[in-house]
Amino acid sequence: MPEFGARPARRGWRWLLLVPILAPLPVGLYNRLEPQLWGIPFFYWYQVGCAVLAMSVTTFVHRMTRAGR
């Protein structure tokens, strides 16, 4: 259940969730083949990196904002 009376310090961590949302948006930044990592074009490993970033940030924010544990 969401805490409506949550302290602002706990709610502040939720702003970090914008990072994995905004990272894949500028397609022009990663729409290229070079540099390659083990023969995999940059486009693909950037997308995998964004997925790992999203999992990490979501886990971190969850742990920082869960109530009373």
N, C-alpha and C positions, 0 to 999 in steps of 0.2 A: 504494500500500500504506500502511496506517496505521502511524504510528510509535508503538510501544509505549513507547519510552524518550524521548518528546518532553519537552522542557523545560516546566515549568509555565507559563512566560511565554507560550509558544505556545498552550498549551491554554486559557489564560484568555480568549483572544479568542473562543472558541467560545460563551461565555455570551451574547455579543451576538446569537446566533441566536434567542434567546428573544424578542427584541423583535418581529420580524415574525410570530412565532407568536402572541404575546399581543395584538398591536394590533387584529386584527379580532374578537377574542372578545367584548368588551362591546358587544353589538349595540344595547343601549339608548342607547349614546353616539351612534351615527350613524344610527339608524333614524328619519330625519326628512327633510323636503324642503328646508328652509331651513338655511343660506344656499345660494343657487344660484350656480354659476359658469358663465357663458355659457349660462344656461338649463338647465344640467344639475343635477339635485338632489344635495344633499350626500351622500346614500347612495352614489351611483355614483362620484363623484369621490373619496370616502374609500376605496372599494374599489380604485380605480386607484392611489391614493396608497399603499395597503398593498402592492400588487403591486410598485410601483417601490421602495418601502422594502425589501421582501424581496430584490429583485434586487441592490440596492445593498449591503445588509448581507452577503448571501451572498458577493458578489464581494470585499468588503473583508476578510471573515474568511478567505476562501480565500487571498488575497494575503498576509495576515499570518501564516498558518500553514503555507504550503507549505514543504517541507523543502529546505534547501540551495540556494536560488536567489537 
